């Protein structure tokens, strides 16, 4: 069990068979250890019994004298591969190095567990591997043509005393690196190199074995990529004790240098071609080859939109195989001009035929069995072809048949196509309408698209006129074959500016698609009319010069305007309250409004008890009256009328013309009533958890005293859960003047109670205080006073200065019961242990000792000394 769970040192399972003169690397690793992550290793060697120290990773004096020179020269060294693994590297191993190698690791564990060293047997055998090439001198350099075949041979034998296997690999060097072509592995399997898998499966590359341990590489249909230096790489492998294969040495020999000559090229007769639409395109592909025998050419024409497209991305136009069979096409034909020239003819070219054309040619030669064999394949450089479209000749004229004299008058523009020449049946015209605003000075405003037509008469709307066109305010039509119309039903000031049209000509292609061939822009037409500025005057009048709180406040707003056609007015009543008003800290309140259709709406009037307390009505076409019933002292402030003039727009819609603000009307109550003050008091602002906290909200009066029945209060309690009052207050509970208590939702187990204990004192109790009940607490009081007329008047809100409530924990009560339970359990367990020990010594462990009787006259035995 200790071996399985402790440190484990591992070396390969021996014996390790190595060849004399080669470099040997023996790995050693350690696992399941304690201490630092980087471990140290010691290596020792033994031929028979005693071990000799070789090298260590941590002790430079570890090496024995007989190994010091080899270690100093670097012939023997340690190469660390990780923190827990190293390799013992021996260069040029000799028979004297055959023996047992032991790897040890110094202990860094807290306890000694596992193994701390491991041994491996190394056996050194003689070098029996020999590799040679062909003896014929002509094989060292080969000059071939594309499509030819060649064979290379090498011989590899071994006289190793062990049972070894050979691994033969043919390689070619193009540049500075060697590439694997085909291998016969030590397990007897054929393995093609990267990029040669398809040629190996087709049989173009083979590796055959012959007599006298020869290995022959056969290559058919050589291409330009097969040129380079060829070598035969042979490695010797042996099966280890653990069943894995180990490579013990490797040798190579260069066999030959092969050069491949190109046998054919294909090219164009021109670099760039430009033709006119509807004409014919004539291209010629020329093939040159140095073959003088019988051969046939296969030609294919391709088209691509980009010169960088690959052959797979290009479109095949037409092809002719080596039997002179041409693929079928209606508008494209090819002909064999002479032995090496092939012409492509494209009739009735279109704009879509613009692009890049190239041809691909392959040369086929006959074999002895009558079949044909492709020896070379080439692709020409692409030629650029530009097809110029036939553009029709025409002019565009824009005029305004209707111009506005005033706002909301209609506007109509006609865009006419004139002097049309060279127009055919496959030409179609569409129009696009643009607007450009005139700016003062030299500033130029970019044009905005109103709408445009596509070739299939689809209407595309711009951002400026989208909504108005969809609502029918702007109408686009085609009056005749050569006239397009734009009509604005109701022209506004924002429509003033320059308008122009762009007529596009579209041509129909062979595939029935439409392509834009030309755009012609008209001269601009300016839409403008003189306007006068709108004026609006609003006057507010107070109907009753003197009134007191509880009475009705009335004011009228008279409106007069100029240069507005049949106006209507919307009215908004606003009040500017003093900044001391807590309900509206911004100072301005929107009370009630009446729109141009005489619809009344309450804006920011939120007093539920006075929902019907404000009225706004239309007295005359230009006069409005505002009433406020049962005024309160809190209604004091400046009141204004905000009037907006509207003029009728297109489609029965109303358009805003101008705004006006009236003079202010002040409501001020001169009163000599009492002044209220509020404070918060607590006899014990510091309480323990679970206790009750009492907070008093005390109201005091200065000035004229009042009877208790003539005053009432709304009291709300708030808490700020911080020491510095830097958080939002939380509503705890409220008590209105009718005696109704409302509490907010609480998350803890503590509870609240709010009660009135005297006419001017209100008490808040927190029952079962918890930690989250701490913080600054204050009350907000809203006084209500009954006037002499019997109307209740609301006074401004009064906020008390906060008092801090702290909640402490009773340490003695919190730990009393746990301490008593712990002491009781400890005492019971101690007594039980004593009882078990006494019973065990009394009955279970009792043993009688019999002493051997000794004579008094003899000496005591040695064991008693």
Buried (B, 14 or more C-beta within 10 A) or exposed (E): EEEEEBBBBBBBEBBBBBBBEBEBEBBBBBEEBEEEEEBBBBBBBEEEEEBBBBBBBEEEEBBBEEBEEBBEEEBBBBEEEEEBBBBBBBBEBEEEBBBBBBBBBBBBBEEEBBBBBBBBBBBBBEBBBBBBBBEEEEBEEBEBBBBBEBBBBBBBBBEBEBEBBBBBBBBBBEEEEBBBBBBBBBEEEEBBBEEBEEBBEEEBBBBEEEEEBBBBBBBBBBBEEBBBBBBBBBBBBBBBBEEEEBEBBBBBBBBBBBEBEBBBBBBBEEEEBEBEBEBEBBBBBBBEBEBEEEBBBBBBBBBBEEEEBEEEEBEEBBBBBBEEEBBEEEBBEBEBEEEBEBBBBBEEBBBEBBBBBBBBBBBBBBEEEEEBEBBBBBBBEBBBBEBEBBEBEBEBBBEBEEBBEEBBBBBBBBBBBEEBEEBEEEBBBBBBBBBBBEEEEEEEEEBBBBBBBEBEEEEEBBEBBEEBBEEEBBBBEBEEEBBBBBBBBBBBEEBBBBBBBBBBBBBBBEEEEBEBBBEBEBEBBEBEEEEEEBEBEBBBBBBEEEBEBBBBBBBBBBBEBEBBEEBBBBBBBBBBBEEEBEEBEEEEBBBBBBBBEEEBEBEEBEEEEBEEBBBBEBEEEBBBBBBBBBBBBBBBBBBBBBBBBBBBBBEEEBBEBBBBBBEBBEBEBEBEBBEBEBBBEBEEBEBBBBBBBBBBBBBEBEEEEBEEEBBBBBBBBBBBEEEEEEEEBEEBBBBBBEEEBEBEEBEEEBEBEBEBEEEBEBBBBBBBBBEEBBBBBBBBBBBBBBBEEEBBBBBBBBEBEBBBBEBEEEEEEEEEEEEEEEEEEEEEEEEEEEEEEEEEEEEEEEEEEEEEEEEEEEEEEEEEE
